[in-house]
Amino acid sequence: GLDLRASAFVHERLREVATRGAAVVVHASDLDELLSLATRILVVFHGTVRDVPADRDAVGRAMLGGE
């Protein structure tokens, strides 16, 4: 757990290095955080990896095993 300032600092750095071409992998259970950071989202459900649109409904369905 980071406080709000530390979290904002980390997010800013992640975006900064991503814009310079670095691959950034973020593992999080907070959907709002993922959607604010991601350009691509992969969901793992029961060992299956799915590439889903960075859309709240699509990610939520994939996290529950739906289409």
N, C-alpha and C positions, 0 to 999 in steps of 0.2 A: 503494500500500500504506500503510494506516494501522496503527498499533499497536493493541492491544486496547482500551486506554483511549480513544484517539481515535475508534476505530470505535464503541464503546459511546456516546460523547458524541454523535456524528453520528446514530446510530440513535435516541437519545432525542429529539434535536431534531426529527428527521423525524416521529416519532410525535406529538410535541407539536403541531407545526403542522398535521398531518393532523387531529387531534382538534378543532382550531379551524376546520376547514373548508377548509383549503388542499389543492389537488391536489398530490401528490408523485409524481414520476416517477423510478423507480430503474432503472438499467440495470446488470445484474450477471450474471455467469456462475455465481455461487455459489448453488446452489439452496437451501441451508439459510438463507442470508442473505435471499433473496427471500421464502421462506415465513415467516420471522420478522417481516417488515415489511409484506407485501402483504395487501390486502383483495381485490385483483383482479390477475390475471396475464394478460398478453398475450404470446404466443410468436410470433416471426417465424421462419418456416422457408421458405427458397427464395422470399422475397418475399410470402408469404401470412401475414397476421396472423390469429391465432386467440385467442379469449378462452377460457381454460381454467380449470377449478376450481383453487383454491389447494390442491392435493393433490399430493404428491410423485410418485405414479405417473402421474397425468394430465399433469402438467407434463413429466415425463421422456419420456413417449410423444410428446407434442407437439414437444419439442425434437429428437426423432429422426424426425419426420415422420409418426408414427403417429396413429391416432385417439385 
